[in-house]
Amino acid sequence: MQYEIDLRSDTVTKPSAEMRVAMANAEVGDDVVGFDPTVESLQDYVADLLGKEAALYMPSGSMTNQIAIRLHCDRGDEFLCEADCHVYNYEQAAFAQLSGIAVRPVQGKHGILQPEQLHGKIRPGGDHLVRTTLVTLENTHNRGGGSIQPLEYVDAICSWAQENKLKRHLDGARLFNAVAATGIDAKRWAQGFDSVSVCFSKGLGAPVGSALAGSKQFIALARRARKLFGGGMRQVGIIAAGALYAIQNNCERLIDDHENASLLAEAVRNSPVLLLDNEPQTNIVIATVRPEFGTSADLLNLLTSKSIGALAIGPQQVRFVTHLDVNRGQIERACEVIDSCARHTSCV
Ligand SMILES: *Cc1c(COP(=O)(O)O)cnc(C)c1O
């Protein structure tokens, strides 16, 4: 299905003409047999941006997250995470399937955990119990509606974890949205973590890829694990060039997506048919369809008939994500369509 205004996800963006030129002209090598110069440039750039010793390019954010978890935990270990996070909900429990690791999810609010909620969640020693070895956080939080983890919570959780000898992993698939929205740089957000995963194919607009950053020793192990997971890629500079272009050119403009999300949120708030789940802090708007008017499927049908794409994330819940392939004018049109829902007695 092709939509004129595609708000299903920020992954739907297509490489721009300039990005395609960078990709077409990329210098390449064999990144499995040896190295690829464009990948090296990307990895160095990302490591520096995140204040870590090294970084490694991979095909997806699921792979960077799952390799990080695998390396931080032994078989039979358990990690702590927020209950609505991507690692736990949207990666097929790969930590269990591929690495023999267990999870203890803790329910936050819009993806945000109060630091105290983790206290007491570390298993005491003993032959009956799994060992707790890792805590993961997600920033911004996807299912939480693009919510930003408050920096003081991140600091409190990371220091608590360190005091208790837990490793820390950050799923920063949309970390640059948090950077754009707060003005706090990526290095500062990444500071308390042993490893950080970032995505180039979300709001940054590259076609493929993620990076995992951490210490040199950790990234050397990650490179071995990447081969094990089938993620070694050869003349991969072609796609890494798109990722490098994206991170060098598309970070600051994320602010535009946030403003567009605010505009959409206003339309949702003013609609008698919809309920705004939370005030968007970045580029994700989650709306609940009031049951007396219909379901999320009904709303999607109406939107689809106007060539607007959105995603049903529950029987009553719909998600809209703004990104660089949807401009202000198109957002205004989407708002008009949302307004028009009210004129139908049942949305819909
Ligand atoms: C998209 C996403 C990922 C990674 O997804 P892939 O499709 O595997 O690249 C990880 N975490 C979050 C929060 C995401 O939104």
Ligand as a Chemical Component Dictionary entry (heavy atoms), coordinates in Angstrom:
data_LIG
# 
_chem_comp.id                   LIG 
_chem_comp.type                 NON-POLYMER 
_chem_comp.pdbx_formal_charge   0 
_chem_comp.three_letter_code    LIG 
# 
loop_
_chem_comp_atom.comp_id 
_chem_comp_atom.atom_id 
_chem_comp_atom.alt_atom_id 
_chem_comp_atom.type_symbol 
_chem_comp_atom.charge 
_chem_comp_atom.model_Cartn_x 
_chem_comp_atom.model_Cartn_y 
_chem_comp_atom.model_Cartn_z 
_chem_comp_atom.pdbx_ordinal 
LIG C1 C1 C 0 13.050 0.422  15.282 1  
LIG C2 C2 C 0 13.542 0.180  16.629 2  
LIG C3 C3 C 0 14.562 -0.730 16.883 3  
LIG C4 C4 C 0 15.244 -1.561 15.824 4  
LIG O1 O1 O 0 14.471 -1.989 14.802 5  
LIG P1 P1 P 0 15.012 -2.683 13.472 6  
LIG O2 O2 O 0 13.810 -2.672 12.625 7  
LIG O3 O3 O 0 15.484 -4.019 13.865 8  
LIG O4 O4 O 0 16.131 -1.839 12.929 9  
LIG C5 C5 C 0 15.002 -0.867 18.170 10 
LIG N1 N1 N 0 14.456 -0.147 19.159 11 
LIG C6 C6 C 0 13.499 0.753  18.956 12 
LIG C7 C7 C 0 12.983 1.552  20.093 13 
LIG C8 C8 C 0 12.984 0.941  17.680 14 
LIG O5 O5 O 0 12.013 1.833  17.491 15 
# 
loop_
_chem_comp_bond.comp_id 
_chem_comp_bond.atom_id_1 
_chem_comp_bond.atom_id_2 
_chem_comp_bond.value_order 
_chem_comp_bond.pdbx_ordinal 
LIG C1 C2 SING 1  
LIG C2 C3 SING 2  
LIG C2 C8 DOUB 3  
LIG C3 C4 SING 4  
LIG C3 C5 DOUB 5  
LIG C4 O1 SING 6  
LIG O1 P1 SING 7  
LIG P1 O2 DOUB 8  
LIG P1 O3 SING 9  
LIG P1 O4 SING 10 
LIG C5 N1 SING 11 
LIG N1 C6 DOUB 12 
LIG C6 C7 SING 13 
LIG C6 C8 SING 14 
LIG C8 O5 SING 15 
# 
